[in-house]
Amino acid sequence: MTSRASALATLNDERGPDADGTPVRSPGTRSGDSGVPPLRAVPQHPSGLDDDELAAFGAAMDRLREGILASRGREDAAYIHRVIDIQRRLEAGGRLALFAGVFPPAWVAGTAMLATAKILENMEIGHNVMHGQWDWMRDPEIHSSTWEWDNACPSEQWKHSHNDVHHTWTNVVGKDRDIGYGVLRIDERQPWSKAALGQPVYALVLALLFQWGVALHDVEVDEVLRGERSKEETRRKLGQIARKGGRQVLKDYVLFPALAGPFFGPVLAGNLAANLVRNLWSFTIIFCGHFPDGVAQFTTDDVEDETRAGWYARQVMGSANIEGSGLFHVLSGNLSHQIEHHLFPDLPSNRYGELASDVRAACERFGIPYNSKRLSKQFGSVLGRIARRALPG
């Protein structure tokens, strides 16, 4: 471990003029914001690190971040343009194949291409563009302020509930609404009621209708029912969802099937199947990155006066990676590197793989658990946790 003297010397050399040690509570990922607060060591951190060790870990993460910022360039821009081109070709090919969907091979191929296109658009493109990962390119067509994704959730609402709230309060019980999405009891500190007994069923419904669960996320329905949200704001958000979700329903379940004429049924079925596959995949990847065994939840006391170094450590402890091939990582939106994404939410997703080995080495050096397992292991433990938390205690 780093001694107090060497840690402070390292920080004096590397923190830079803006690292004034001021505690900050909200490191959200707004466009143009680094997404992390100023660096100052905090005592009694849940990681078990002392002040100097925590500060040194934060400095190590800062160095990794600055290295990527300094090296972003043409290859990264070419990557996102290539992924967008592939996604659009897959969508066009899938929809054309579904027009011949009366023939089973064409229906299977068309549905597979369309489902893959929707997964790529939501995970590797939409999610990451709206994090501001590509804003540095100054391309108005691939910018967090202008991108509207192929999803029932309006991008404005998603950026608030995800970028501002979730990435600020990652896994803080009572603050991070992604803990169970307001539907599931994930942590034992969440109140138990008899309604929780049905949460294996609720989880299945949420998985099947995941884009609609995401769409309602920022409305905070439970707080609306308790009278804790203004009716005017609730109506505004529901109106946005109705317009955006209505366009999605019209596109997938009316317009494209109608264009197929007598093949209306196969096209409708293919679009429905593609959306279900996308929903199930998104649910699986997101829950495996946040709620398998070994991932920590926190209290508001844990994050009182939290600084950048503490925030970094909490992101590692509150996230999990999923091991797989290069194609798997792309199809997951590189959220299979959930630890790296939570550490550096506005860095280009194609760089998470190269960051992972350095992040893991730093975690091992400082004794911070680095949770990384195969998909089957992570998802199995997620299902186990959902089942256990359905019971009291």
NUTITOR-959663 format. One record per residue (C-alpha): chain; z, x, y; residue in three letters; residue number from 0. Coordinates in steps of 0.5 Angstrom, whole numbers, padded with zeros to 4 digits, always signed. Layout:
// NUTITOR-959663
+-----+-------+-------+-------+------+-----+
| mol |    pz |    px |    py | type | seq |
+-----+-------+-------+-------+------+-----+
|   A |     Z |     X |     Y |  ALA | NUM |
...
+-----+-------+-------+-------+------+-----+
// end
This chain:
// NUTITOR-959663
+-----+-------+-------+-------+------+-----+
| mol |    pz |    px |    py | type | seq |
+-----+-------+-------+-------+------+-----+
|   A | +0000 | +0000 | +0000 |  MET |   0 |
|   A | -0001 | +0002 | +0007 |  THR |   1 |
|   A | +0005 | +0005 | +0011 |  SER |   2 |
|   A | +0007 | +0002 | +0018 |  ARG |   3 |
|   A | +0005 | +0008 | +0021 |  ALA |   4 |
|   A | -0002 | +0009 | +0018 |  SER |   5 |
|   A | -0003 | +0001 | +0019 |  ALA |   6 |
|   A | -0002 | +0001 | +0026 |  LEU |   7 |
|   A | -0006 | +0007 | +0027 |  ALA |   8 |
|   A | -0012 | +0004 | +0023 |  THR |   9 |
|   A | -0011 | -0002 | +0027 |  LEU |  10 |
|   A | -0011 | +0001 | +0034 |  ASN |  11 |
|   A | -0018 | +0005 | +0032 |  ASP |  12 |
|   A | -0021 | -0001 | +0029 |  GLU |  13 |
|   A | -0019 | -0008 | +0033 |  ARG |  14 |
|   A | -0023 | -0007 | +0039 |  GLY |  15 |
|   A | -0022 | -0010 | +0046 |  PRO |  16 |
|   A | -0021 | -0017 | +0044 |  ASP |  17 |
|   A | -0016 | -0016 | +0039 |  ALA |  18 |
|   A | -0010 | -0018 | +0043 |  ASP |  19 |
|   A | -0005 | -0020 | +0038 |  GLY |  20 |
|   A | -0005 | -0027 | +0041 |  THR |  21 |
|   A | -0003 | -0032 | +0035 |  PRO |  22 |
|   A | -0008 | -0038 | +0034 |  VAL |  23 |
|   A | -0008 | -0044 | +0030 |  ARG |  24 |
|   A | -0015 | -0047 | +0030 |  SER |  25 |
|   A | -0020 | -0042 | +0027 |  PRO |  26 |
|   A | -0026 | -0047 | +0026 |  GLY |  27 |
|   A | -0033 | -0045 | +0025 |  THR |  28 |
|   A | -0036 | -0048 | +0031 |  ARG |  29 |
|   A | -0043 | -0046 | +0033 |  SER |  30 |
|   A | -0042 | -0039 | +0037 |  GLY |  31 |
|   A | -0035 | -0038 | +0035 |  ASP |  32 |
|   A | -0033 | -0033 | +0030 |  SER |  33 |
|   A | -0029 | -0038 | +0026 |  GLY |  34 |
|   A | -0023 | -0033 | +0026 |  VAL |  35 |
|   A | -0017 | -0032 | +0031 |  PRO |  36 |
|   A | -0015 | -0026 | +0034 |  PRO |  37 |
|   A | -0011 | -0021 | +0029 |  LEU |  38 |
|   A | -0004 | -0020 | +0029 |  ARG |  39 |
|   A | +0001 | -0019 | +0023 |  ALA |  40 |
|   A | +0005 | -0025 | +0021 |  VAL |  41 |
|   A | +0012 | -0025 | +0017 |  PRO |  42 |
|   A | +0013 | -0028 | +0011 |  GLN |  43 |
|   A | +0006 | -0030 | +0009 |  HIS |  44 |
|   A | +0005 | -0034 | +0002 |  PRO |  45 |
|   A | +0001 | -0028 | +0000 |  SER |  46 |
|   A | +0008 | -0024 | +0000 |  GLY |  47 |
|   A | +0005 | -0018 | +0004 |  LEU |  48 |
|   A | +0009 | -0015 | +0009 |  ASP |  49 |
|   A | +0007 | -0015 | +0016 |  ASP |  50 |
|   A | +0003 | -0008 | +0016 |  ASP |  51 |
|   A | +0000 | -0010 | +0009 |  GLU |  52 |
|   A | -0003 | -0016 | +0012 |  LEU |  53 |
|   A | -0005 | -0013 | +0018 |  ALA |  54 |
|   A | -0009 | -0008 | +0014 |  ALA |  55 |
|   A | -0012 | -0013 | +0010 |  PHE |  56 |
|   A | -0014 | -0017 | +0016 |  GLY |  57 |
|   A | -0017 | -0010 | +0019 |  ALA |  58 |
|   A | -0021 | -0009 | +0012 |  ALA |  59 |
|   A | -0024 | -0016 | +0012 |  MET |  60 |
|   A | -0026 | -0015 | +0020 |  ASP |  61 |
|   A | -0030 | -0009 | +0018 |  ARG |  62 |
|   A | -0034 | -0012 | +0012 |  LEU |  63 |
|   A | -0035 | -0018 | +0017 |  ARG |  64 |
|   A | -0038 | -0013 | +0023 |  GLU |  65 |
|   A | -0042 | -0009 | +0018 |  GLY |  66 |
|   A | -0046 | -0016 | +0016 |  ILE |  67 |
|   A | -0046 | -0018 | +0023 |  LEU |  68 |
|   A | -0049 | -0011 | +0025 |  ALA |  69 |
|   A | -0054 | -0011 | +0019 |  SER |  70 |
|   A | -0057 | -0018 | +0020 |  ARG |  71 |
|   A | -0065 | -0018 | +0021 |  GLY |  72 |
|   A | -0072 | -0019 | +0018 |  ARG |  73 |
|   A | -0070 | -0020 | +0011 |  GLU |  74 |
|   A | -0065 | -0025 | +0012 |  ASP |  75 |
|   A | -0069 | -0029 | +0016 |  ALA |  76 |
|   A | -0075 | -0028 | +0011 |  ALA |  77 |
|   A | -0070 | -0031 | +0006 |  TYR |  78 |
|   A | -0068 | -0037 | +0009 |  ILE |  79 |
|   A | -0075 | -0039 | +0011 |  HIS |  80 |
|   A | -0077 | -0038 | +0004 |  ARG |  81 |
|   A | -0072 | -0042 | +0001 |  VAL |  82 |
|   A | -0074 | -0048 | +0006 |  ILE |  83 |
|   A | -0081 | -0047 | +0004 |  ASP |  84 |
|   A | -0079 | -0047 | -0004 |  ILE |  85 |
|   A | -0075 | -0054 | -0002 |  GLN |  86 |
|   A | -0080 | -0057 | +0001 |  ARG |  87 |
|   A | -0086 | -0056 | -0004 |  ARG |  88 |
|   A | -0081 | -0058 | -0009 |  LEU |  89 |
|   A | -0080 | -0065 | -0006 |  GLU |  90 |
|   A | -0087 | -0066 | -0005 |  ALA |  91 |
|   A | -0089 | -0064 | -0012 |  GLY |  92 |
|   A | -0083 | -0068 | -0014 |  GLY |  93 |
|   A | -0085 | -0074 | -0010 |  ARG |  94 |
|   A | -0092 | -0074 | -0012 |  LEU |  95 |
|   A | -0091 | -0073 | -0020 |  ALA |  96 |
|   A | -0086 | -0079 | -0019 |  LEU |  97 |
|   A | -0092 | -0083 | -0017 |  PHE |  98 |
|   A | -0095 | -0082 | -0024 |  ALA |  99 |
|   A | -0088 | -0083 | -0027 |  GLY | 100 |
|   A | -0090 | -0089 | -0032 |  VAL | 101 |
|   A | -0092 | -0083 | -0036 |  PHE | 102 |
|   A | -0085 | -0080 | -0039 |  PRO | 103 |
|   A | -0087 | -0072 | -0038 |  PRO | 104 |
|   A | -0089 | -0074 | -0031 |  ALA | 105 |
|   A | -0083 | -0078 | -0029 |  TRP | 106 |
|   A | -0078 | -0072 | -0032 |  VAL | 107 |
|   A | -0082 | -0067 | -0028 |  ALA | 108 |
|   A | -0082 | -0071 | -0022 |  GLY | 109 |
|   A | -0074 | -0073 | -0022 |  THR | 110 |
|   A | -0073 | -0065 | -0024 |  ALA | 111 |
|   A | -0076 | -0063 | -0018 |  MET | 112 |
|   A | -0074 | -0068 | -0013 |  LEU | 113 |
|   A | -0067 | -0067 | -0016 |  ALA | 114 |
|   A | -0067 | -0059 | -0015 |  THR | 115 |
|   A | -0070 | -0060 | -0008 |  ALA | 116 |
|   A | -0064 | -0065 | -0006 |  LYS | 117 |
|   A | -0059 | -0060 | -0008 |  ILE | 118 |
|   A | -0063 | -0054 | -0005 |  LEU | 119 |
|   A | -0063 | -0058 | +0002 |  GLU | 120 |
|   A | -0056 | -0060 | +0002 |  ASN | 121 |
|   A | -0053 | -0054 | -0001 |  MET | 122 |
|   A | -0056 | -0047 | +0001 |  GLU | 123 |
|   A | -0060 | -0050 | +0007 |  ILE | 124 |
|   A | -0056 | -0056 | +0010 |  GLY | 125 |
|   A | -0049 | -0054 | +0009 |  HIS | 126 |
|   A | -0050 | -0047 | +0011 |  ASN | 127 |
|   A | -0055 | -0048 | +0017 |  VAL | 128 |
|   A | -0050 | -0053 | +0020 |  MET | 129 |
|   A | -0045 | -0047 | +0019 |  HIS | 130 |
|   A | -0049 | -0043 | +0024 |  GLY | 131 |
|   A | -0050 | -0038 | +0019 |  GLN | 132 |
|   A | -0057 | -0038 | +0022 |  TRP | 133 |
|   A | -0056 | -0039 | +0029 |  ASP | 134 |
|   A | -0057 | -0032 | +0031 |  TRP | 135 |
|   A | -0065 | -0032 | +0029 |  MET | 136 |
|   A | -0065 | -0037 | +0036 |  ARG | 137 |
|   A | -0070 | -0041 | +0032 |  ASP | 138 |
|   A | -0069 | -0049 | +0034 |  PRO | 139 |
|   A | -0072 | -0051 | +0028 |  GLU | 140 |
|   A | -0066 | -0048 | +0024 |  ILE | 141 |
|   A | -0060 | -0048 | +0028 |  HIS | 142 |
|   A | -0053 | -0052 | +0027 |  SER | 143 |
|   A | -0054 | -0056 | +0033 |  SER | 144 |
|   A | -0061 | -0059 | +0031 |  THR | 145 |
|   A | -0061 | -0059 | +0023 |  TRP | 146 |
|   A | -0060 | -0066 | +0020 |  GLU | 147 |
|   A | -0059 | -0066 | +0013 |  TRP | 148 |
|   A | -0062 | -0070 | +0007 |  ASP | 149 |
|   A | -0055 | -0074 | +0006 |  ASN | 150 |
|   A | -0052 | -0080 | +0008 |  ALA | 151 |
|   A | -0047 | -0077 | +0012 |  CYS | 152 |
|   A | -0049 | -0076 | +0020 |  PRO | 153 |
|   A | -0049 | -0068 | +0021 |  SER | 154 |
|   A | -0044 | -0069 | +0027 |  GLU | 155 |
|   A | -0039 | -0072 | +0023 |  GLN | 156 |
|   A | -0040 | -0067 | +0017 |  TRP | 157 |
|   A | -0039 | -0061 | +0022 |  LYS | 158 |
|   A | -0033 | -0064 | +0025 |  HIS | 159 |
|   A | -0029 | -0066 | +0018 |  SER | 160 |
|   A | -0032 | -0059 | +0015 |  HIS | 161 |
|   A | -0033 | -0054 | +0020 |  ASN | 162 |
|   A | -0027 | -0056 | +0025 |  ASP | 163 |
|   A | -0022 | -0059 | +0020 |  VAL | 164 |
|   A | -0023 | -0056 | +0013 |  HIS | 165 |
|   A | -0024 | -0049 | +0015 |  HIS | 166 |
|   A | -0019 | -0049 | +0020 |  THR | 167 |
|   A | -0013 | -0052 | +0015 |  TRP | 168 |
|   A | -0016 | -0050 | +0008 |  THR | 169 |
|   A | -0012 | -0053 | +0003 |  ASN | 170 |
|   A | -0006 | -0054 | +0008 |  VAL | 171 |
|   A | -0003 | -0061 | +0005 |  VAL | 172 |
|   A | -0003 | -0066 | +0010 |  GLY | 173 |
|   A | -0008 | -0063 | +0015 |  LYS | 174 |
|   A | -0014 | -0061 | +0010 |  ASP | 175 |
|   A | -0017 | -0068 | +0008 |  ARG | 176 |
|   A | -0021 | -0064 | +0003 |  ASP | 177 |
|   A | -0015 | -0064 | -0001 |  ILE | 178 |
|   A | -0017 | -0070 | -0006 |  GLY | 179 |
|   A | -0022 | -0073 | +0000 |  TYR | 180 |
|   A | -0017 | -0078 | +0001 |  GLY | 181 |
|   A | -0018 | -0081 | -0006 |  VAL | 182 |
|   A | -0015 | -0076 | -0011 |  LEU | 183 |
|   A | -0008 | -0073 | -0011 |  ARG | 184 |
|   A | -0009 | -0066 | -0012 |  ILE | 185 |
|   A | -0002 | -0063 | -0011 |  ASP | 186 |
|   A | +0005 | -0065 | -0013 |  GLU | 187 |
|   A | +0007 | -0065 | -0006 |  ARG | 188 |
|   A | +0002 | -0071 | -0004 |  GLN | 189 |
|   A | +0006 | -0077 | -0005 |  PRO | 190 |
|   A | +0005 | -0081 | -0012 |  TRP | 191 |
|   A | +0004 | -0088 | -0013 |  SER | 192 |
|   A | +0002 | -0092 | -0019 |  LYS | 193 |
|   A | -0005 | -0092 | -0016 |  ALA | 194 |
|   A | -0006 | -0085 | -0018 |  ALA | 195 |
|   A | -0006 | -0087 | -0025 |  LEU | 196 |
|   A | -0013 | -0089 | -0024 |  GLY | 197 |
|   A | -0015 | -0082 | -0021 |  GLN | 198 |
|   A | -0019 | -0080 | -0027 |  PRO | 199 |
|   A | -0024 | -0086 | -0026 |  VAL | 200 |
|   A | -0024 | -0085 | -0018 |  TYR | 201 |
|   A | -0026 | -0078 | -0019 |  ALA | 202 |
|   A | -0032 | -0080 | -0023 |  LEU | 203 |
|   A | -0034 | -0085 | -0018 |  VAL | 204 |
|   A | -0033 | -0080 | -0013 |  LEU | 205 |
|   A | -0038 | -0075 | -0017 |  ALA | 206 |
|   A | -0043 | -0081 | -0018 |  LEU | 207 |
|   A | -0043 | -0083 | -0010 |  LEU | 208 |
|   A | -0041 | -0076 | -0007 |  PHE | 209 |
|   A | -0046 | -0077 | -0001 |  GLN | 210 |
|   A | -0043 | -0083 | +0001 |  TRP | 211 |
|   A | -0036 | -0081 | +0000 |  GLY | 212 |
|   A | -0038 | -0075 | +0004 |  VAL | 213 |
|   A | -0041 | -0080 | +0009 |  ALA | 214 |
|   A | -0034 | -0084 | +0010 |  LEU | 215 |
|   A | -0030 | -0077 | +0010 |  HIS | 216 |
|   A | -0029 | -0076 | +0018 |  ASP | 217 |
|   A | -0028 | -0084 | +0019 |  VAL | 218 |
|   A | -0021 | -0083 | +0015 |  GLU | 219 |
|   A | -0021 | -0090 | +0012 |  VAL | 220 |
|   A | -0014 | -0089 | +0010 |  ASP | 221 |
|   A | -0011 | -0087 | +0017 |  GLU | 222 |
|   A | -0016 | -0093 | +0020 |  VAL | 223 |
|   A | -0012 | -0098 | +0015 |  LEU | 224 |
|   A | -0005 | -0095 | +0018 |  ARG | 225 |
|   A | -0007 | -0097 | +0025 |  GLY | 226 |
|   A | -0007 | -0089 | +0027 |  GLU | 227 |
|   A | -0015 | -0089 | +0029 |  ARG | 228 |
|   A | -0018 | -0093 | +0035 |  SER | 229 |
|   A | -0022 | -0099 | +0033 |  LYS | 230 |
|   A | -0027 | -0096 | +0038 |  GLU | 231 |
|   A | -0028 | -0089 | +0035 |  GLU | 232 |
|   A | -0028 | -0092 | +0028 |  THR | 233 |
|   A | -0034 | -0097 | +0030 |  ARG | 234 |
|   A | -0038 | -0091 | +0033 |  ARG | 235 |
|   A | -0037 | -0087 | +0027 |  LYS | 236 |
|   A | -0039 | -0093 | +0022 |  LEU | 237 |
|   A | -0045 | -0095 | +0026 |  GLY | 238 |
|   A | -0047 | -0087 | +0026 |  GLN | 239 |
|   A | -0046 | -0088 | +0018 |  ILE | 240 |
|   A | -0050 | -0094 | +0018 |  ALA | 241 |
|   A | -0056 | -0092 | +0021 |  ARG | 242 |
|   A | -0056 | -0085 | +0018 |  LYS | 243 |
|   A | -0055 | -0088 | +0011 |  GLY | 244 |
|   A | -0059 | -0094 | +0012 |  GLY | 245 |
|   A | -0065 | -0089 | +0013 |  ARG | 246 |
|   A | -0063 | -0085 | +0007 |  GLN | 247 |
|   A | -0063 | -0092 | +0003 |  VAL | 248 |
|   A | -0070 | -0094 | +0006 |  LEU | 249 |
|   A | -0073 | -0088 | +0005 |  LYS | 250 |
|   A | -0071 | -0087 | -0003 |  ASP | 251 |
|   A | -0071 | -0094 | -0005 |  TYR | 252 |
|   A | -0076 | -0098 | -0001 |  VAL | 253 |
|   A | -0081 | -0093 | +0002 |  LEU | 254 |
|   A | -0083 | -0088 | -0003 |  PHE | 255 |
|   A | -0083 | -0093 | -0009 |  PRO | 256 |
|   A | -0087 | -0098 | -0005 |  ALA | 257 |
|   A | -0092 | -0093 | -0004 |  LEU | 258 |
|   A | -0093 | -0092 | -0011 |  ALA | 259 |
|   A | -0095 | -0100 | -0012 |  GLY | 260 |
|   A | -0095 | -0102 | -0019 |  PRO | 261 |
|   A | -0091 | -0096 | -0021 |  PHE | 262 |
|   A | -0085 | -0098 | -0016 |  PHE | 263 |
|   A | -0080 | -0098 | -0022 |  GLY | 264 |
|   A | -0081 | -0091 | -0024 |  PRO | 265 |
|   A | -0081 | -0088 | -0017 |  VAL | 266 |
|   A | -0074 | -0092 | -0016 |  LEU | 267 |
|   A | -0071 | -0090 | -0022 |  ALA | 268 |
|   A | -0073 | -0083 | -0021 |  GLY | 269 |
|   A | -0070 | -0083 | -0014 |  ASN | 270 |
|   A | -0064 | -0086 | -0016 |  LEU | 271 |
|   A | -0063 | -0080 | -0022 |  ALA | 272 |
|   A | -0065 | -0075 | -0017 |  ALA | 273 |
|   A | -0059 | -0077 | -0012 |  ASN | 274 |
|   A | -0054 | -0078 | -0018 |  LEU | 275 |
|   A | -0056 | -0071 | -0020 |  VAL | 276 |
|   A | -0055 | -0068 | -0013 |  ARG | 277 |
|   A | -0048 | -0072 | -0013 |  ASN | 278 |
|   A | -0046 | -0069 | -0019 |  LEU | 279 |
|   A | -0048 | -0062 | -0018 |  TRP | 280 |
|   A | -0045 | -0062 | -0011 |  SER | 281 |
|   A | -0038 | -0065 | -0013 |  PHE | 282 |
|   A | -0038 | -0060 | -0019 |  THR | 283 |
|   A | -0039 | -0054 | -0015 |  ILE | 284 |
|   A | -0034 | -0056 | -0009 |  ILE | 285 |
|   A | -0029 | -0058 | -0013 |  PHE | 286 |
|   A | -0029 | -0052 | -0017 |  CYS | 287 |
|   A | -0029 | -0048 | -0011 |  GLY | 288 |
|   A | -0023 | -0051 | -0009 |  HIS | 289 |
|   A | -0018 | -0054 | -0014 |  PHE | 290 |
|   A | -0018 | -0050 | -0021 |  PRO | 291 |
|   A | -0012 | -0047 | -0023 |  ASP | 292 |
|   A | -0009 | -0041 | -0019 |  GLY | 293 |
|   A | -0012 | -0044 | -0013 |  VAL | 294 |
|   A | -0006 | -0045 | -0008 |  ALA | 295 |
|   A | -0004 | -0050 | -0003 |  GLN | 296 |
|   A | +0000 | -0049 | +0003 |  PHE | 297 |
|   A | +0005 | -0053 | +0008 |  THR | 298 |
|   A | +0005 | -0053 | +0015 |  THR | 299 |
|   A | +0010 | -0048 | +0015 |  ASP | 300 |
|   A | +0006 | -0043 | +0012 |  ASP | 301 |
|   A | +0001 | -0043 | +0017 |  VAL | 302 |
|   A | +0006 | -0043 | +0023 |  GLU | 303 |
|   A | +0004 | -0038 | +0028 |  ASP | 304 |
|   A | -0002 | -0036 | +0023 |  GLU | 305 |
|   A | -0007 | -0030 | +0026 |  THR | 306 |
|   A | -0013 | -0028 | +0023 |  ARG | 307 |
|   A | -0010 | -0023 | +0018 |  ALA | 308 |
|   A | -0006 | -0029 | +0015 |  GLY | 309 |
|   A | -0012 | -0034 | +0016 |  TRP | 310 |
|   A | -0016 | -0029 | +0012 |  TYR | 311 |
|   A | -0011 | -0028 | +0006 |  ALA | 312 |
|   A | -0010 | -0036 | +0006 |  ARG | 313 |
|   A | -0018 | -0037 | +0005 |  GLN | 314 |
|   A | -0017 | -0032 | -0001 |  VAL | 315 |
|   A | -0011 | -0035 | -0004 |  MET | 316 |
|   A | -0014 | -0042 | -0003 |  GLY | 317 |
|   A | -0021 | -0041 | -0006 |  SER | 318 |
|   A | -0024 | -0040 | -0013 |  ALA | 319 |
|   A | -0031 | -0037 | -0015 |  ASN | 320 |
|   A | -0036 | -0039 | -0020 |  ILE | 321 |
|   A | -0039 | -0033 | -0024 |  GLU | 322 |
|   A | -0047 | -0034 | -0026 |  GLY | 323 |
|   A | -0054 | -0032 | -0025 |  SER | 324 |
|   A | -0058 | -0031 | -0018 |  GLY | 325 |
|   A | -0061 | -0037 | -0019 |  LEU | 326 |
|   A | -0054 | -0041 | -0020 |  PHE | 327 |
|   A | -0052 | -0038 | -0014 |  HIS | 328 |
|   A | -0058 | -0040 | -0010 |  VAL | 329 |
|   A | -0057 | -0047 | -0013 |  LEU | 330 |
|   A | -0050 | -0047 | -0011 |  SER | 331 |
|   A | -0051 | -0046 | -0004 |  GLY | 332 |
|   A | -0048 | -0039 | -0005 |  ASN | 333 |
|   A | -0041 | -0043 | -0005 |  LEU | 334 |
|   A | -0040 | -0040 | -0012 |  SER | 335 |
|   A | -0038 | -0035 | -0008 |  HIS | 336 |
|   A | -0033 | -0039 | -0005 |  GLN | 337 |
|   A | -0028 | -0034 | -0003 |  ILE | 338 |
|   A | -0033 | -0030 | +0001 |  GLU | 339 |
|   A | -0035 | -0037 | +0004 |  HIS | 340 |
|   A | -0028 | -0038 | +0007 |  HIS | 341 |
|   A | -0027 | -0031 | +0009 |  LEU | 342 |
|   A | -0034 | -0031 | +0013 |  PHE | 343 |
|   A | -0036 | -0038 | +0014 |  PRO | 344 |
|   A | -0042 | -0037 | +0019 |  ASP | 345 |
|   A | -0045 | -0030 | +0016 |  LEU | 346 |
|   A | -0051 | -0031 | +0012 |  PRO | 347 |
|   A | -0050 | -0034 | +0005 |  SER | 348 |
|   A | -0055 | -0029 | +0002 |  ASN | 349 |
|   A | -0050 | -0024 | +0004 |  ARG | 350 |
|   A | -0044 | -0027 | +0000 |  TYR | 351 |
|   A | -0046 | -0023 | -0007 |  GLY | 352 |
|   A | -0046 | -0016 | -0004 |  GLU | 353 |
|   A | -0039 | -0018 | +0000 |  LEU | 354 |
|   A | -0036 | -0020 | -0006 |  ALA | 355 |
|   A | -0035 | -0013 | -0010 |  SER | 356 |
|   A | -0032 | -0011 | -0003 |  ASP | 357 |
|   A | -0027 | -0017 | -0002 |  VAL | 358 |
|   A | -0025 | -0017 | -0009 |  ARG | 359 |
|   A | -0023 | -0009 | -0009 |  ALA | 360 |
|   A | -0019 | -0010 | -0003 |  ALA | 361 |
|   A | -0016 | -0016 | -0006 |  CYS | 362 |
|   A | -0014 | -0012 | -0012 |  GLU | 363 |
|   A | -0012 | -0006 | -0007 |  ARG | 364 |
|   A | -0007 | -0011 | -0003 |  PHE | 365 |
|   A | -0005 | -0015 | -0009 |  GLY | 366 |
|   A | -0008 | -0022 | -0007 |  ILE | 367 |
|   A | -0010 | -0026 | -0013 |  PRO | 368 |
|   A | -0018 | -0026 | -0013 |  TYR | 369 |
|   A | -0020 | -0032 | -0017 |  ASN | 370 |
|   A | -0027 | -0032 | -0021 |  SER | 371 |
|   A | -0029 | -0035 | -0027 |  LYS | 372 |
|   A | -0035 | -0038 | -0031 |  ARG | 373 |
|   A | -0037 | -0045 | -0029 |  LEU | 374 |
|   A | -0034 | -0048 | -0035 |  SER | 375 |
|   A | -0027 | -0045 | -0034 |  LYS | 376 |
|   A | -0026 | -0047 | -0027 |  GLN | 377 |
|   A | -0029 | -0054 | -0028 |  PHE | 378 |
|   A | -0024 | -0055 | -0034 |  GLY | 379 |
|   A | -0018 | -0053 | -0030 |  SER | 380 |
|   A | -0020 | -0058 | -0025 |  VAL | 381 |
|   A | -0021 | -0064 | -0029 |  LEU | 382 |
|   A | -0014 | -0062 | -0032 |  GLY | 383 |
|   A | -0011 | -0062 | -0025 |  ARG | 384 |
|   A | -0014 | -0069 | -0024 |  ILE | 385 |
|   A | -0011 | -0071 | -0030 |  ALA | 386 |
|   A | -0004 | -0068 | -0029 |  ARG | 387 |
|   A | -0003 | -0070 | -0022 |  ARG | 388 |
|   A | -0005 | -0078 | -0024 |  ALA | 389 |
|   A | +0002 | -0077 | -0027 |  LEU | 390 |
|   A | +0009 | -0077 | -0023 |  PRO | 391 |
|   A | +0012 | -0071 | -0022 |  GLY | 392 |
+-----+-------+-------+-------+------+-----+
// end
